[in-house]
Structures are given as structure tokens and as C-alpha cells.
């Protein structure tokens, strides 16, 4: 996915064109967070607010804290999320996370911009801001076992850094999460990490 996807005017159209099963991925993120009693939710990579619009109806009364590296994307998200209790700020995934505690943390199509070390560091920090019995829902592009399943365009300049599903599940487990795959299709996956200890 090329860096020009940061243009909020074309972002959603680009995602739908380049990411097979984009709509299904969004719905699976919302579904994977159901059943968690929430007051405070953190989204990593809010973008234009598309994922939050799917997740928030499942958690009435919850407050969303959203971070994104692009102020322009967050400007669009603020408009899209009018009527919801949200606090959005410009912050990179590599920076410290907003102070918890949170009952739910979710992210869609953002974490693959971090390398393996960055992902492992982020997973540990997410674990730290979650309450006991909190949940992390991670939806992203992964390196598939079968190369023929790599259908999502990846930026050749190193901006996109997907890892295998197996590696990411292992890194989540090493951070302390009990993990499962909620959904996967070709090179997309929705992973769930529950904080039970």
C-alpha cells in the first residue's frame, strides 16, 4: 500500500480497491471486540474513523481514545465520529501510548508499518495499558504461508513491513496475551489477545 493512502480524500476508496475483503475485515474487528465490558477504548491508527464507526456501536457509552500519525486523517475522523465520545490525537505507534487503563484496544491496517522489533515493543506496551481481562484486537496484512495468497499490494520501498501470522501470534504470547485467530483470509487476519494474567 503506497504512502499516498494517507490522503483522507481518497483513503477509503483506495482501501476498498487495494485490500481484498476490506469490508469483511472491518466487520470482523467489531465482532472480535464484542463481549468485552468497556468504559475506555483505545484505537491505534484511527485514520478516517472507518473502523471506529464499526466498533463503537458495540460498546455504547464507551469513550474512544484514538491515535494516528496524520492530523489530516484525524480531522476527517472527528467529522465522521460526531455524536460519539472521542478524544483523538496525533501520535505515532512508536511513541508512548495514552495512559490507560483500557478494556479494549484495537487496530486495523496500521501495525504492519512497524518492523518485527517495533511490533513486539508495541504489543508489550498494549498489554501494559489493558486492564485484567482486557482485549487487544489486531487486524492487519500478514505474510501468508502460500505466496499465491499475497494479494494486497505492498509498498516496495519498505514502508509496509508485514510479518507472518505465526510470528505475530508468538510475539503477542510473549507479551503475555492468550491468543487466537478470530478470522483470516489470504493475507489478511484478525488476531485477538486477551489479558488473563
C-alpha positions as CSV (number, residue, x, y, z in Angstrom):
1,X,0.0,0.0,0.0
2,X,1.6,3.2,-1.2
3,X,2.2,6.1,1.2
4,X,-0.3,8.3,-0.8
5,X,-3.1,6.3,1.1
6,X,-2.6,8.9,3.8
7,X,-4.7,11.3,1.7
8,X,-8.0,11.4,3.6
9,X,-10.0,12.3,0.5
10,X,-9.0,9.1,-1.3
11,X,-8.2,6.8,1.6
12,X,-11.5,4.8,1.8
13,X,-11.7,4.4,-2.0
14,X,-8.1,3.2,-2.1
15,X,-8.5,0.7,0.7
16,X,-11.6,-0.8,-0.9
17,X,-9.8,-1.1,-4.2
18,X,-6.5,-2.5,-2.9
19,X,-7.4,-4.6,0.1
20,X,-9.5,-7.7,-0.7
21,X,-12.2,-8.3,1.9
22,X,-11.7,-4.8,3.3
23,X,-15.4,-4.5,4.5
24,X,-15.3,-8.0,6.0
25,X,-12.1,-7.2,7.8
26,X,-13.7,-4.1,9.4
27,X,-16.8,-6.1,10.5
28,X,-14.6,-8.8,12.0
29,X,-12.7,-6.3,14.1
30,X,-16.0,-5.1,15.6
31,X,-17.1,-8.7,16.1
32,X,-13.9,-9.7,17.8
33,X,-14.4,-6.9,20.4
34,X,-17.9,-7.9,21.4
35,X,-18.5,-9.3,24.9
36,X,-15.9,-7.0,26.5
37,X,-17.4,-4.6,29.1
38,X,-15.9,-1.3,28.1
39,X,-15.7,2.2,29.5
40,X,-12.4,3.3,27.8
41,X,-11.3,2.0,24.4
42,X,-8.0,2.8,22.5
43,X,-7.6,2.7,18.8
44,X,-4.2,2.5,17.2
45,X,-4.2,4.2,13.8
46,X,-7.6,5.8,13.7
47,X,-7.3,7.0,10.1
48,X,-10.6,8.5,8.9
49,X,-12.6,6.7,11.7
50,X,-13.9,3.9,9.5
51,X,-13.1,1.1,12.0
52,X,-14.2,3.1,15.0
53,X,-17.6,3.6,13.3
54,X,-18.0,-0.2,13.3
55,X,-16.6,-0.8,16.8
56,X,-18.3,1.9,18.8
57,X,-22.0,0.8,18.3
58,X,-20.9,-2.5,20.0
59,X,-19.8,-0.5,23.1
60,X,-22.5,2.1,23.9
61,X,-21.3,4.6,26.5
62,X,-17.6,3.9,26.0
63,X,-15.1,6.6,25.4
64,X,-12.7,6.2,22.4
65,X,-9.1,7.4,22.6
66,X,-7.7,7.3,19.1
67,X,-4.2,8.0,17.8
68,X,-2.9,8.4,14.3
69,X,0.3,9.9,12.8
70,X,-1.7,12.1,10.4
71,X,-3.5,15.2,11.6
72,X,-5.4,15.4,8.3
73,X,-6.8,11.9,8.8
74,X,-7.9,12.7,12.3
75,X,-9.7,15.8,11.1
76,X,-11.8,13.6,8.9
77,X,-12.3,11.2,11.7
78,X,-13.6,13.9,14.0
79,X,-16.3,14.7,11.5
80,X,-17.2,11.1,11.0
81,X,-17.4,10.4,14.7
82,X,-19.6,13.3,15.7
83,X,-22.0,12.1,18.4
84,X,-19.6,9.7,19.9
85,X,-17.4,10.3,22.9
86,X,-14.0,10.5,21.4
87,X,-10.6,12.0,22.1
88,X,-8.2,12.0,19.1
89,X,-4.6,13.0,19.0
90,X,-1.6,12.9,16.7
91,X,0.8,10.3,17.9
92,X,2.9,7.6,16.3
93,X,2.7,4.0,17.2
94,X,6.3,4.1,18.2
95,X,5.6,6.7,20.9
96,X,4.2,6.1,24.3
97,X,0.5,5.1,24.3
98,X,-2.1,7.2,26.0
99,X,-2.3,6.3,29.7
100,X,-4.7,3.5,30.4
101,X,-6.4,1.6,31.7
102,X,-8.4,0.5,28.7
103,X,-10.7,-2.5,28.5
104,X,-10.3,-2.8,24.7
105,X,-7.5,-1.8,22.3
106,X,-8.0,-2.3,18.6
107,X,-6.1,-1.6,15.4
108,X,-6.8,-2.2,11.7
109,X,-4.3,-1.9,8.9
110,X,-1.8,0.2,10.8
111,X,0.7,-2.1,12.7
112,X,2.2,-3.6,9.5
113,X,4.1,-0.3,9.1
114,X,6.3,-1.4,12.1
115,X,9.1,-3.9,11.7
116,X,9.2,-7.0,13.9
117,X,11.0,-5.3,16.8
118,X,8.5,-2.4,16.6
119,X,5.6,-4.8,16.7
120,X,7.0,-6.7,19.7
121,X,7.5,-3.5,21.6
122,X,4.0,-2.2,20.7
123,X,2.4,-5.5,21.9
124,X,4.1,-5.2,25.3
125,X,3.0,-1.6,25.7
126,X,-0.6,-2.5,24.7
127,X,-0.5,-5.3,27.3
128,X,0.6,-2.7,29.9
129,X,-2.3,-0.3,29.3
130,X,-5.0,-3.0,29.3
131,X,-7.0,-4.0,32.4
132,X,-7.1,-7.6,33.5
133,X,-9.4,-9.4,31.2
134,X,-8.9,-6.7,28.6
135,X,-8.6,-7.5,24.9
136,X,-6.4,-6.4,22.0
137,X,-7.9,-6.9,18.5
138,X,-5.3,-6.6,15.8
139,X,-6.4,-6.7,12.1
140,X,-3.7,-6.4,9.5
141,X,-1.9,-7.6,6.4
142,X,0.2,-10.7,7.1
143,X,2.8,-12.6,5.1
144,X,0.8,-15.7,4.0
145,X,2.1,-19.3,4.1
146,X,1.2,-19.7,0.4
147,X,2.8,-16.9,-1.7
148,X,-0.2,-17.1,-4.0
149,X,-2.3,-15.7,-1.2
150,X,-0.3,-12.4,-1.1
151,X,-2.9,-10.3,-2.9
152,X,-2.7,-6.9,-1.0
153,X,-0.3,-4.6,-2.7
154,X,2.8,-4.0,-0.6
155,X,5.0,-0.9,-0.9
156,X,8.3,-1.8,-2.3
157,X,10.2,1.0,-0.5
158,X,9.9,-0.7,2.9
159,X,7.1,1.4,4.2
160,X,5.0,-1.8,4.6
161,X,6.5,-4.4,6.8
162,X,4.1,-7.3,7.2
163,X,5.1,-10.4,9.2
164,X,3.7,-13.8,9.3
165,X,0.6,-14.6,11.4
166,X,2.6,-17.2,13.3
167,X,5.3,-14.7,14.3
168,X,2.8,-12.1,15.4
169,X,0.8,-14.6,17.5
170,X,4.1,-15.6,19.1
171,X,5.0,-12.0,19.9
172,X,1.6,-11.4,21.3
173,X,2.0,-14.5,23.5
174,X,5.5,-13.4,24.7
175,X,3.9,-10.1,25.7
176,X,1.6,-12.0,28.0
177,X,-1.5,-12.4,25.8
178,X,-3.6,-15.6,25.4
179,X,-4.1,-15.5,21.6
180,X,-6.4,-16.8,18.9
181,X,-7.2,-16.0,15.3
182,X,-10.7,-14.6,15.0
183,X,-10.7,-14.5,11.2
184,X,-8.3,-14.9,8.3
185,X,-8.5,-14.8,4.6
186,X,-5.4,-15.0,2.3
187,X,-3.1,-12.2,3.5
188,X,-5.5,-10.6,6.0
189,X,-6.0,-11.7,9.6
190,X,-7.8,-10.6,12.7
191,X,-5.9,-11.6,15.8
192,X,-7.2,-11.5,19.4
193,X,-5.0,-11.2,22.5
194,X,-6.7,-11.5,25.9
195,X,-5.0,-10.3,29.1
196,X,-6.0,-13.0,31.6
197,X,-3.0,-12.8,34.0
